[in-house]
Structure formats: structure tokens, C-alpha cells
């Protein structure tokens, strides 16, 4: 890892603070970069125009007692990685060959989107309990690195 990795990972943690997720431990941020240039950013939060968990004052996943790493469809939020990829699509920005910096290892849904978007490197800080995501990534040419330095 180099100084650019540190800069972009720090920025991913800063963007994570923008989350509208009700659970404070679910502040996730993502930065997509190519050639040391930021292409898009994303954080987890409700779809545009839909009331967030913060606004609702509750977390659907907690209310239903759903364990982390499972049944991602039972959540009002769009994941940080998904938001960053969607933002690129809205802006007409190609992600082919880019790197995504994420505060947490992507789930299987985000992993599949990352693969199909053309991103070639994933750098994450915290692990996530989704073995299928890692299994799928192992069958690709995407470089996956856990960031181990302090933030």
C-alpha cells in the first residue's frame, strides 16, 4: 500500500459519515478511483426521495433481528458500493480498470456489481461476514486487498 491508498481510504471513511443508516456501526463509504483521480463516491443510505432509516427512527434489519451478512434485500439502504457504481452510470463515467476503496469488504451483491462494472481492484479495511463474496472474487482477476494501516 502506498500514500495514495492511504489518502483514498481515509476519504472513504470520511464519506461514510454521510450515511443515513440508523445503525452507527453501519457507516460505510466507497470511493472509486482511476489514475489517482476520484470518479465517484458512495455511502449507504435510502434511495433518492425515500425516507431514510434516520428519518424513520428505526432500522428494518434490527427490527426483524436479521444477522449481519445475510438477507441484504431486507434493508431500506443502498450500499455504498452500489451508490458509487450507480453514480458513475448516471454520469456516464466508465469504471473499467478502476479501484474501489471501501470501509468494509463488499457483500455478495456489491461484489457482483463490482465485477460487472469493470473495477479491477478492491481495497477494504474491515472484513464482512460474507464468504460467498470472497469465493466469487477468488474466481476473477480482480485484486482484493485488505488495508491494514491505521486510518
C-alpha positions in Angstrom: 0.0 0.0 0.0 1.2 3.5 -0.7 0.4 7.1 0.2 -2.4 7.2 -2.4 -4.1 4.1 -0.9 -4.0 5.8 2.5 -5.5 9.1 1.1 -8.3 7.3 -0.7 -9.1 5.0 2.3 -9.2 8.0 4.6 -11.6 9.7 2.2 -13.8 6.6 2.1 -14.1 6.8 5.9 -14.9 10.5 5.7 -17.7 9.8 3.1 -19.0 7.0 5.4 -20.0 9.7 7.9 -22.6 10.9 5.4 -24.7 7.7 5.8 -28.4 7.9 6.6 -28.3 4.4 8.2 -29.8 4.2 11.6 -27.1 1.8 12.9 -24.0 3.7 13.9 -21.8 0.7 13.2 -23.0 0.5 9.6 -21.4 3.7 8.3 -19.9 2.5 5.0 -18.1 4.6 2.5 -16.8 3.9 -1.0 -14.5 5.9 -3.4 -13.9 4.8 -7.0 -10.6 5.9 -8.4 -8.7 5.6 -11.7 -5.3 7.0 -12.4 -5.3 8.8 -8.9 -8.5 10.6 -9.9 -11.7 10.2 -8.0 -14.5 9.1 -10.3 -17.4 8.8 -7.8 -18.2 8.3 -4.2 -20.9 6.5 -2.3 -22.3 5.9 1.1 -25.1 3.7 2.4 -28.4 5.3 2.6 -32.0 5.2 1.4 -32.9 5.6 -2.3 -33.3 9.1 -3.5 -36.5 10.6 -2.3 -37.3 7.7 0.0 -37.3 8.2 3.8 -34.1 7.0 5.4 -33.8 4.9 8.5 -32.6 8.0 10.4 -35.8 9.8 9.3 -37.9 6.8 10.3 -36.1 6.4 13.6 -35.5 2.7 13.2 -33.5 0.0 11.4 -35.6 -2.6 9.5 -32.9 -5.2 9.9 -32.7 -4.7 13.7 -36.5 -4.7 13.9 -36.5 -8.1 12.1 -33.5 -9.4 14.0 -31.6 -10.1 10.8 -27.9 -11.1 11.3 -25.2 -9.1 9.6 -24.1 -10.6 6.3 -27.4 -12.2 5.5 -30.6 -11.2 3.6 -29.3 -7.9 2.3 -32.6 -7.3 0.5 -34.2 -6.6 3.9 -32.8 -3.1 4.2 -34.0 0.3 3.1 -30.4 1.4 2.3 -28.5 1.1 -0.9 -24.9 0.0 -0.1 -22.0 2.5 -0.5 -20.5 0.5 -3.4 -23.9 0.3 -5.2 -24.4 4.1 -4.8 -20.9 4.8 -6.2 -21.5 2.5 -9.2 -24.9 4.0 -9.9 -23.5 7.5 -9.7 -21.0 6.5 -12.4 -23.8 5.2 -14.5 -25.8 8.4 -14.1 -22.8 10.5 -15.0 -21.7 8.3 -17.9 -18.4 7.5 -16.3 -16.6 4.2 -17.2 -15.3 2.3 -14.3 -13.3 -0.1 -16.4 -9.9 -0.7 -14.7 -10.7 1.4 -11.7 -10.0 0.7 -8.0 -12.8 0.9 -5.3 -11.8 1.8 -1.8 -14.4 0.6 0.7 -14.5 0.9 4.5 -15.8 -2.7 4.7 -15.4 -5.8 2.5 -18.2 -5.8 -0.1 -21.2 -8.2 0.3 -22.0 -10.7 -2.5 -24.5 -8.3 -4.2 -22.0 -5.5 -4.3 -19.3 -7.9 -5.4 -21.2 -9.0 -8.4 -21.9 -5.3 -9.4 -18.2 -4.5 -8.9 -17.2 -7.4 -11.2 -19.6 -6.4 -14.0 -18.7 -2.7 -13.7 -15.1 -3.4 -14.8 -13.4 -2.5 -11.5 -10.2 -4.4 -11.2 -9.1 -3.7 -7.6 -10.9 -3.7 -4.3 -9.2 -2.2 -1.2 -11.2 -2.6 2.0 -10.4 -2.0 5.7 -12.9 -4.1 7.7 -14.0 -7.7 6.9 -17.6 -8.6 6.4 -19.2 -12.0 7.2 -20.0 -12.9 3.5 -17.9 -15.9 2.4 -19.7 -16.2 -0.9 -18.4 -12.8 -1.9 -14.8 -13.9 -1.3 -15.5 -17.2 -3.1 -16.8 -15.4 -6.2 -13.9 -12.9 -6.2 -11.4 -15.7 -6.0 -12.6 -16.9 -9.4 -11.9 -13.5 -11.0 -8.8 -11.5 -11.9 -9.8 -8.7 -9.5 -7.1 -7.8 -7.0 -8.6 -7.8 -3.4 -6.6 -6.2 -0.6 -7.3 -5.6 3.0 -6.0 -2.2 4.1 -4.1 -2.9 7.3 -2.6 0.5 8.2 -4.2 2.8 10.7 -6.8 5.3 9.5 
